[in-house]
Amino acid sequence: MNSAKCFKMFFKLSWKISPMYIVLLLFSTLASSGQILINVILPKFLIDELLGARQNERLLLFGAIIVLANFFFAWLTMTMKRVMDEKGIYMREMMNHLMSEKIMKVEYSYLENPYYLDLKERAVFASNNQSAMENLILSVGKLFNSIVTLIGLLVVMFSLSLVLVLFLLITIVITFVAQKKFMKYQQTFFSEIIPVNRKYGYYVGLAYDNKLQKDIRLYGMSPMLTKRVRQYNDEINEWFTKFHTAGGNYGGFLSIINDLQAALVYGYVGLRVITNWFGSRIGIGSFTMYVSAAIKFTSSVSTLGEQVMSVTQYLSYLHPFMEFMELPEEEKVGGDLPFEGNVETIRFEHVTFKYPGSEKQVLKDISFEINKGEKISIVGLNGAGKTTLIKLLCRLYRPTEGKIFINGHDIFEYEHRSYMKSMAAVFQDYRLFAFTMEENITCKEPQEDIKQASELLDKVGLTEKVKTLPNGIKSLFGKSYDEEGIEMSGGESQKVAIARALNKEASLIILDEPTSALDPLAEAEIYENFNHLVGDKTALYISHRMSSSVFCDKILVIDGGVISDYDSHTKLMEKQDSLYYKLFHSQAINYSS
């Protein structure tokens, strides 16, 4: 994405969030430029009057205009700053909100793709750590201010000499050529240092991760981590030493150009006061005006250069953000057919799948059918493709080849929101949030469905546990921001996740390793009540414990990405050379011993 497109997208996004902020920014810029030009031009008339007729009325008039103008602009600047600060906070928060909202809406497949994961991290880093969006807006305002000020000053200087203006324009061109060269170097520098900085951030992050502290202590990894952090820190310092040296050389060159501008302008204006070599002499009032204009011109050119660099730099920071914001959203992918009623049939038809960026086929020509109300266990060795199959059914990925049908329609023909309402899933890496237990189950505001939540907690066997909690079902999960938050065991948390899945008005329930954190007794309890909990809903679940398959109507056995068997437990146990038979007996022997 080029910088022009990035800036256009950013402007549209900013205007969408707050048009008033953009208008106020432009107005503030014009006001600031106006104050500079007034202080350059008006003192000329006061000085000319002091050295000329010295009429008291005119002296008071010019003095009053200067004072009142500065008072007005000072008041206006302070007022605008207060309003802009308030609007700036709103803009920053809304940009962060848009980013978080986009992450939750973007197609899930992007969030498991290494390239887009890296893109997301760089986008979040630009937003949270570099304040790129806020700084870009401010830099654009300052850039516009410098341009307006320079145009006004050039008009003032033009009244003195066209040749002088041409000379100043030449110095501006030289300055921009130097800036463009340094900006190119700067962009190359930051793009090349990102991989090193990412490695440094990764190892620093390990030291801050509470979940890793046990392993760090048990295996004495602290010296190794410290050495790695120092190694990348030294490498980054070497990079920045070169960068700041180049920056110093560039800054020195700009200083020479600025000094040359000032010297020639001062010399020219001074000669116009004492000689008529380049035209008629000018008065002391004009002298002060042109000298003041020259001083402001030099500083404005310097500011203009700095802001051009800042805008370019912040735009480069925002490239990942804008690229991420362009990614398609789940709800906009697929058809517009509303999903109505229950899941009657599920049919995989010659489905093959490989993850983006990989040539390995995780699933190969998968075909099977499930009918309403059936309980299906999906078993197989690690890496066989069990969870991938579920992800395809949940529309988290598209099949590479083949199609998946529900109720006779390709699942991507359905409108996304209504389709997702038809199913509930508990994955092995499920998450509970820092909400109350009630909110984690209902996914609604408190009190909306507390009775249903209580009934489900009873069904999954957590009623007694809830009674022991200080705030019962209103207890907050985790201690992220509340010391009174509760901590639950893995098995208890998993039961809450199962209750959340059952709470959803879905006719298809999917459980991926639903009892992986439970002890054998708790596992047996869940499986014994499973049919009762699910009722007449269709259920799919993945488990490494073969005993769970006994409760199912059929077992789908996946071996190396292909279906090796699909039948009931009884019939599969008759095939003594099958993978299912071997897995079941292997676990049975371990449990019995």
Secondary structure by P-SEA (a helix, b strand, c coil): ccaaaaaaaaaaaaaaacaaaaaaaaaaaaaaaaaaaaaacaaaaaaaaaaccccaaaaaaaaaaaaaaaaaaaaaaaaaaaaaaaaaaaaaaaaaaaaaaaaacccccccccaaaaaaaaaaaaaacccaaaaaaaaaaaaaaaaaaaaaaaaaaaaaccaaaaaaaaaaaaaaaaaaaaaaaaaaaaaaaaaaaaaaaaaaaaaaacccaaaaaaaacaaaaaaaaaaaaaaaaaaaaaaaaaaaaaaaaaaaaaaaaaaaaaaaaaaaaaccccccccccaaaaaaaaaaaaaaaaaaaaaaaaaaaaaaaaaaaaaaaaaaaccccccccccccccccccbbbbcbbbbbcccccccccccccccccccbbbbbbbcccccaaaaaaaaaccccccccccccccccccccccaaaaaacccccccccccccccccccccccccccaaaaaaaaaaaccaaaaaaccccccccccccccccbbbbcaaaaaaaaaaaaaaccccbbbbccccccccaaaaaaaaaaccccccccbbbbccccccccccccbbbbbccccccccccaaaaaaccccaaaaaaaaaaaaaac
